[in-house]
Amino acid sequence: MGFRFSGIAIDRAFDPSDLTAFSVRFGCKTLVFKETVPMRKALDFNFDEEYIDFYIGATGTIAFCASPLLVEDLDLERASFGHSVASFTVDETSMLFTLQQFKDGQPALSYSALDGQVQQSVTDGYQFKDGLDLSMQLIEKTSGTSFWSLGDGTRLHRFVPGPDDLRSHPAYLELSAQIAAREEPAEAKQEAARPQLPALADTGQVLDLLMSTDDADALKAIDIIRQHAPDRKALSYLLNVAYFHRDTQVKKEAKKLLGNIAPDGLLAHIAEHWEPKYLKEQYYYTRMAGHPAIDYGEYLVLGQVTRNNYYQKKPKAWGDRYSSMHNDAEIEQVFDCYACSLTQLPDSFLKLQHVTVVNFSMQTELDVRQAIGQLAKLPRLEKLLLQRSGLEQLPDTIFSLRHLRILDINTNPIAQLPAGTFPLVEKLTLSQTGITELDLAQFPALKVLRLEGEQQLKNITFKNVTTEFLASSGSNGMNQMIRP
């Protein structure tokens, strides 16, 4: 893994003992002081931690960290209201260098290079040899100090994200009001940005481009949407890319276009529900996409692809690794539509050939027979969760899942399993179901049976037990071997 870091410079000096003003301006959580470190230690990046190092000078502040955290998660346009802000990202793994500048809420400069080749350069008034030279000039002009001139002995203030969200802070609300008062009315802005465009007939082409691991293809997809009148599918794709794509420039272009074409109410819905801390958690699906303008199914499909592509270049944070353990698979192999109120899976679902785990829990409106028919076309599917879905019976299409190893149907009013064999299922969860008889001839590979507890175990009659298996209610509950 090569080095990567990102940072910002702003023409304002903050109080190093209290960075509340910084947090408010950039729209992030409270920053809690951790330690004072020399520059040498600051450059010895620890990829397992999230922290931000600050150099606070007389006329400006430089902040940087060992991940794209700053540039991706902080609201730079907002922070530049009344100020000048420069951001930079260096990624040795992808050979990517990006540089942006905002002045008083407006983009003023942008530069990006991939593998030494300039991809974008809007740098009027600057003379420079390469991106590194440009960054030295821009950061020094913005903060009063060049990042590259800071010596080993320079002391930096290290902060870590704290627990408190400052968006209800009076200073944040006051700044938000000032920014809103200066902008055009939302209705006028939307009408001006909505020329008469042809309908987008082939959203499949857009999805294929967005599924590519080449970020340039994502920009092509955004351009196609820009040239057409978007439908619900296109808006669903755009929303996903604008907030969850791995590339900062792709997200920026998608977010800009979404701001111009989103229908009434969608932007307000996003502003109300967006939480950066939910970036890789399933929670963001239910909060962000719950709007009539968004096609839930298409949004979920692209969301899984976005997450899969994200981890091809980004390391997993602790929470993502925990989610991987919880799902018995890497997080990018999980299709999770927990509590998302789907009725049917879209045809685009079949593009997810890499998925090994599907979570249909809390899917009370889902056509389970149709959904399982789609699942049968996934060659790697090994785990299916159908918890709390109001199922009175399993459809016999369940036997088409030839590679299934883990089946969880807990908390459903199912009294009997359909006739047939689950040849590879090793783990079966029947907690809080009405099943009172289990024929082990249906489960020749069973190793673990999860039940609610000893009372449910007493109420179940086992037939055709030829090999032992564990009946368990969890690591701290009942664990009993059932033998022939």
C-alpha positions in Angstrom: 0.0 0.0 0.0 1.4 3.4 -1.0 1.2 6.5 1.0 -1.8 8.8 0.7 -2.8 11.9 2.5 -5.1 14.8 2.1 -5.5 18.2 3.6 -6.8 21.7 3.5 -5.5 25.3 4.0 -7.7 28.2 4.9 -6.8 31.9 5.3 -7.9 32.0 8.9 -6.0 31.2 12.1 -8.0 29.1 14.7 -7.4 28.8 18.4 -5.4 25.6 18.8 -6.8 25.0 22.2 -10.4 25.0 20.9 -11.3 24.0 17.4 -15.0 24.5 17.8 -15.0 27.3 15.3 -13.2 25.1 12.8 -15.7 22.3 13.3 -18.7 24.7 12.9 -17.3 26.2 9.7 -16.5 22.9 8.0 -19.7 21.2 9.1 -18.1 18.3 10.9 -18.2 16.8 14.4 -16.5 18.2 17.5 -12.7 17.8 17.3 -11.1 16.6 20.5 -7.4 17.4 21.3 -5.3 14.3 21.5 -1.6 15.3 21.6 1.0 17.7 20.2 3.3 16.0 17.7 6.4 16.9 15.7 6.2 17.0 12.0 8.2 13.9 11.7 5.6 11.9 13.7 2.8 13.5 11.8 4.3 12.2 8.5 4.5 8.7 9.9 0.9 7.9 9.1 -1.1 5.3 11.0 -3.8 4.0 8.7 -5.7 2.5 11.5 -6.5 5.8 13.1 -8.6 8.8 12.1 -7.0 12.0 13.2 -6.3 15.5 11.8 -3.0 17.4 12.4 -3.1 21.1 12.4 -0.5 23.7 11.9 -1.9 27.1 12.9 0.0 30.1 11.8 -0.5 33.9 12.2 -2.6 34.3 9.1 -3.9 30.8 8.2 -4.3 27.1 9.1 -3.1 23.9 7.4 -4.8 20.7 8.3 -3.9 17.2 6.9 -4.4 13.5 7.6 -3.5 10.1 6.2 -6.7 9.5 4.3 -9.1 11.4 2.1 -11.2 12.2 5.2 -10.8 15.9 5.0 -11.5 16.5 1.3 -14.3 13.9 1.1 -16.2 14.6 4.3 -15.9 18.3 5.0 -18.0 20.9 3.3 -15.4 23.0 1.6 -17.8 25.3 -0.3 -19.4 26.2 3.0 -16.1 26.7 4.8 -15.0 29.1 2.1 -17.9 31.5 2.7 -16.0 34.8 3.4 -12.7 33.0 3.1 -10.3 31.2 0.7 -9.9 27.4 1.1 -7.5 25.1 -0.8 -7.7 21.3 -0.6 -5.2 18.7 -1.8 -5.1 14.9 -2.1 -2.1 12.7 -2.9 -2.6 8.9 -3.5 0.5 6.9 -4.4 -1.4 3.7 -4.9 -3.6 5.2 -7.7 -1.0 7.8 -8.7 -3.6 10.4 -8.2 -3.0 14.1 -7.3 -5.9 16.6 -6.9 -6.0 20.2 -5.9 -9.0 22.5 -5.5 -9.6 26.1 -4.4 -12.8 27.7 -3.3 -13.3 31.4 -2.7 -16.3 32.8 -0.9 -18.4 29.7 -1.6 -17.4 29.4 -5.3 -14.9 27.1 -7.0 -11.9 29.1 -8.1 -9.3 26.5 -9.2 -9.1 22.8 -9.9 -6.2 20.6 -11.0 -5.9 16.8 -11.2 -3.3 14.4 -12.5 -3.4 10.6 -12.8 -0.2 8.6 -13.2 1.6 11.8 -14.2 -1.0 12.8 -16.9 -2.9 16.0 -16.3 -6.7 15.2 -16.3 -8.0 18.6 -15.5 -6.4 22.0 -15.2 -8.4 25.2 -14.5 -5.5 27.4 -13.1 -5.8 30.8 -14.6 -3.1 33.2 -13.3 -0.7 30.6 -12.0 2.7 29.6 -13.5 3.9 26.2 -12.4 5.9 23.2 -13.4 3.6 20.4 -12.1 0.9 19.8 -9.5 3.3 19.8 -6.6 4.7 23.2 -7.6 1.1 24.5 -7.9 0.1 23.2 -4.5 3.1 24.8 -2.9 2.1 28.2 -4.3 -1.6 27.8 -3.6 -1.2 26.6 0.0 1.3 29.3 0.8 -1.0 32.0 -0.7 -4.0 30.7 1.2 -2.5 30.0 4.6 0.5 32.3 4.7 2.8 29.2 5.1 3.8 26.5 2.7 3.1 23.0 3.9 6.3 21.9 2.3 8.4 24.5 4.2 7.4 23.1 7.6 10.5 21.5 9.2 10.9 18.3 11.3 10.8 20.4 14.4 7.5 22.0 13.7 4.9 21.2 16.4 1.4 20.2 15.2 -1.8 19.9 17.2 -3.4 16.5 16.7 -7.2 16.1 17.1 -9.6 13.2 16.7 -13.3 13.3 15.8 -15.4 13.6 18.9 -19.0 12.4 19.6 -20.9 15.6 19.2 -22.5 16.9 16.0 -22.2 20.7 15.8 -24.9 21.3 13.2 -27.3 22.5 15.9 -24.6 25.0 17.2 -25.8 28.6 17.1 -22.7 29.6 15.1 -23.4 26.9 12.6 -27.1 28.0 12.2 -26.1 31.6 11.9 -23.5 30.8 9.2 -26.1 28.6 7.4 -28.6 31.5 7.4 -26.1 33.9 6.0 -25.3 31.5 3.1 -28.9 30.7 2.4 -29.8 34.5 2.3 -27.2 35.1 -0.4 -28.3 32.2 -2.7 -31.1 32.3 -5.3 -34.5 31.0 -4.3 -34.4 27.2 -4.8 -37.3 27.2 -7.2 -35.7 29.8 -9.5 -32.4 28.0 -9.4 -34.1 24.7 -10.4 -36.1 26.2 -13.2 -33.1 27.9 -14.7 -31.2 24.6 -14.7 -33.9 22.6 -16.4 -33.8 23.0 -20.1 -36.0 20.8 -22.3 -33.9 17.6 -22.8 -34.6 14.3 -24.5 -35.6 11.4 -22.3 -32.9 9.1 -21.1 -34.0 5.9 -22.9 -31.1 3.6 -21.9 -30.3 3.8 -18.2 -28.6 0.4 -18.6 -25.7 2.1 -20.4 -25.4 4.5 -17.5 -25.4 1.7 -15.0 -22.8 -0.3 -16.9 -20.5 2.8 -16.9 -21.0 3.3 -13.2 -20.2 -0.3 -12.4 -16.9 0.0 -14.1 -13.8 0.2 -11.8 -12.5 3.0 -14.0 -13.5 6.4 -12.5 -13.3 8.0 -15.9 -16.3 5.8 -16.9 -18.3 7.3 -13.9 -17.7 10.8 -15.3 -18.9 9.6 -18.7 -22.1 8.3 -17.1 -22.7 11.6 -15.3 -22.2 13.5 -18.6 -24.9 11.2 -20.2 -27.3 12.0 -17.5 -26.5 15.7 -17.9 -27.6 15.6 -21.5 -30.9 14.0 -20.9 -34.0 14.5 -18.8 -33.4 12.1 -15.9 -35.8 9.5 -14.7 -36.1 7.9 -11.3 -33.3 5.4 -12.2 -30.9 8.1 -13.2 -31.6 10.1 -10.1 -31.1 7.0 -8.0 -27.7 6.4 -9.6 -26.7 10.1 -9.3 -27.6 10.3 -5.6 -25.6 7.2 -4.8 -22.5 8.5 -6.8 -22.7 12.0 -5.3 -22.3 10.8 -1.8 -20.7 7.4 -1.8 -18.3 7.1 -4.8 -14.7 6.6 -3.9 -13.4 9.4 -6.2 -13.6 13.0 -5.0 -13.9 14.5 -8.4 -16.7 12.1 -9.4 -18.6 12.9 -6.3 -18.2 16.6 -6.9 -19.5 16.4 -10.5 -22.4 14.2 -9.5 -23.3 16.4 -6.5 -23.2 19.5 -8.7 -25.5 18.0 -11.3 -27.9 16.6 -8.6 -28.2 20.1 -7.2 -29.3 21.4 -10.6 -31.8 18.7 -11.6 -33.2 17.2 -8.4 -37.0 17.6 -8.1 -38.6 19.6 -5.3 -38.1 18.2 -1.9 -35.3 15.7 -2.7 -32.4 18.1 -1.8 -34.2 19.0 1.4 -34.7 15.3 2.1 -31.0 14.6 1.5 -29.9 17.5 3.7 -32.1 16.2 6.5 -30.9 12.6 6.4 -27.3 12.7 5.2 -24.8 11.5 7.9 -21.1 11.0 6.9 -20.7 8.5 9.7 -23.1 6.1 7.9 -20.9 6.1 4.8 -20.5 2.3 4.7 -23.4 1.2 6.9 -26.7 -0.1 5.7 -28.4 2.7 7.6 -27.7 5.2 4.9 -29.8 3.2 2.4 -33.0 3.6 4.4 -32.5 7.2 5.3 -31.1 8.6 2.0 -33.3 6.9 -0.6 -36.7 7.1 1.1 -38.1 9.7 -1.3 -40.6 9.2 -4.2 -38.1 10.5 -6.8 -35.7 7.6 -6.0 -36.0 4.0 -7.3 -35.2 2.0 -4.2 -34.2 -1.1 -6.0 -31.9 0.6 -8.5 -30.4 2.6 -5.7 -29.6 -0.5 -3.7 -28.0 -2.3 -6.6 -25.7 0.6 -7.5 -25.0 1.1 -3.8 -23.6 -2.4 -3.5 -21.4 -1.8 -6.6 -20.2 1.5 -5.2 -19.2 -0.2 -2.0 -17.5 -3.1 -3.9 -15.5 -0.7 -6.1 -14.7 1.5 -3.1 -12.8 -1.2 -1.3 -10.7 -2.1 -4.3 -8.7 1.1 -3.6 -9.6 2.0 0.0 -8.7 0.2 3.2 -11.5 -0.9 5.5 -12.1 1.0 8.7 -12.8 -0.9 12.0 -16.6 -0.7 11.6 -16.5 -2.1 8.1 -14.3 -5.0 9.3 -16.8 -5.7 12.1 -19.6 -5.7 9.6 -17.7 -8.2 7.5 -17.4 -10.6 10.5 -21.1 -10.2 11.3 -22.1 -11.2 7.8 -19.6 -14.1 7.5 -18.3 -12.4 4.3 -16.4 -9.3 3.3 -18.7 -6.2 3.4 -18.4 -5.6 -0.4 -19.9 -9.1 -1.1 -23.1 -8.3 0.9 -26.3 -7.1 -0.7 -28.2 -5.7 2.2 -31.7 -4.3 1.8 -32.7 -4.6 5.5 -36.0 -2.7 6.1 -36.0 -1.0 2.7 -39.6 -1.8 1.7 -39.0 -3.4 -1.7 -41.7 -5.2 -3.6 -39.5 -6.8 -6.3 -35.8 -6.9 -7.2 -34.9 -4.9 -10.3 -33.5 -6.8 -13.3 -30.2 -4.9 -12.7 -29.8 -7.1 -9.6 -28.4 -9.9 -11.8 -25.3 -7.8 -12.4 -24.2 -8.5 -8.9 -22.6 -11.8 -9.7 -19.9 -11.3 -7.0 -22.4 -11.3 -4.1 -22.2 -14.1 -1.5 -24.6 -12.8 1.2 -28.2 -11.4 0.8 -30.1 -9.8 3.6 -33.9 -9.7 3.0 -34.8 -9.1 6.6 -37.8 -6.9 7.5 -39.0 -7.2 3.9 -42.7 -7.5 4.5 -43.8 -6.3 1.0 -41.2 -8.3 -1.0 -42.3 -10.9 -3.5 -40.1 -13.6 -2.0 -40.7 -16.1 -4.7 -39.7 -13.7 -7.4 -36.7 -12.5 -5.4 -35.4 -16.1 -4.8 -35.8 -16.8 -8.5 -33.3 -13.9 -9.0 -31.0 -15.2 -6.3 -30.8 -18.5 -8.0 -28.9 -16.8 -10.8 -26.1 -15.6 -8.5 -23.4 -18.3 -8.7 -21.7 -17.5 -5.4 -24.6 -16.9 -3.0 -24.0 -18.8 0.3 -26.0 -16.9 2.9 -29.6 -15.8 2.9 -31.3 -13.9 5.8 -35.1 -13.6 5.8 -35.7 -12.4 9.4 -38.8 -10.7 10.5 -40.4 -10.7 7.1 -43.9 -12.0 8.0 -43.4 -15.2 6.1 -45.9 -18.0 6.7 -44.1 -20.4 4.5 -40.9 -20.6 2.4 -41.5 -20.9 -1.4 -40.2 -24.1 -2.9 -37.9 -22.0 -5.1 -35.6 -21.9 -2.1 -34.2 -25.2 -3.3 -32.9 -23.5 -6.5 -30.2 -21.9 -4.3 -27.7 -24.7 -4.9 -24.7 -23.2 -3.0 -26.6 -22.0 0.1 -24.7 -22.8 3.3 -26.4 -20.4 5.9 -30.2 -19.9 6.1 -31.8 -17.6 8.7 -35.6 -17.4 8.9 -36.0 -16.3 12.5 -39.0 -14.4 13.8 -41.4 -15.6 11.1 -44.8 -17.4 11.6 -43.5 -20.4 9.6 -44.9 -23.7 11.0 -43.4 -26.1 8.4 -40.5 -26.2 5.9 -41.3 -27.2 2.3 -40.4 -30.7 1.2 -36.9 -30.9 -0.3 -33.2 -31.1 0.5 -30.8 -28.3 1.5 -27.6 -30.3 0.6 -25.0 -27.7 1.7 -26.7 -25.8 4.6 -24.4 -25.9 7.6 -26.1 -23.3 9.8 -29.9 -22.9 10.2 -31.7 -20.3 12.3 -35.2 -21.1 13.4 -35.5 -18.8 16.5 -39.1 -17.6 17.1 -40.7 -19.6 14.4 -43.6 -22.1 14.8 -41.6 -25.1 13.6 -42.0 -28.1 15.9 -40.6 -30.9 13.8 -37.3 -30.9 11.9 -36.3 -33.7 9.5 -32.5 -33.9 9.4 -32.7 -35.8 6.1 -33.4 -32.3 4.6 -30.2 -31.0 6.1 -27.4 -33.6 5.6 -24.6 -31.1 6.2 -26.1 -29.3 9.3 -23.6 -28.3 11.9 -25.3 -25.6 13.9 -29.0 -25.0 14.6 -29.8 -21.6 16.2 -32.9 -21.6 18.5 -34.3 -19.1 20.9 -33.4 -21.2 23.9 -34.0 -24.5 25.8 -37.8 -24.2 25.7 -37.9 -24.1 21.9 -35.4 -27.0 21.9 -37.8 -29.0 24.1 -40.7 -28.2 21.7 -38.9 -29.5 18.6 -39.0 -33.2 17.5 -35.9 -34.3 15.4 -36.2 -37.0 12.8 -33.6 -38.9 10.9 -30.6 -37.7 13.0 -27.6 -39.5 11.5 -24.8 -37.1 12.4 -24.3 -34.8 15.4 -24.9 -31.1 15.4 -25.0 -28.2 17.8 -28.3 -26.6 19.0 -27.4 -23.2 20.2 -29.0 -19.9 21.3 -25.7 -18.0 21.2 -22.3 -17.9 22.8 -23.7 -16.9 26.2 -26.8 -19.1 26.1 -27.8 -22.7 25.4 -25.2 -24.9 23.6 -26.2 -28.6 23.4 -24.9 -31.3 21.1 -27.7 -33.4 19.4 -26.5 -36.9 18.6 -28.0 -39.9 16.7 
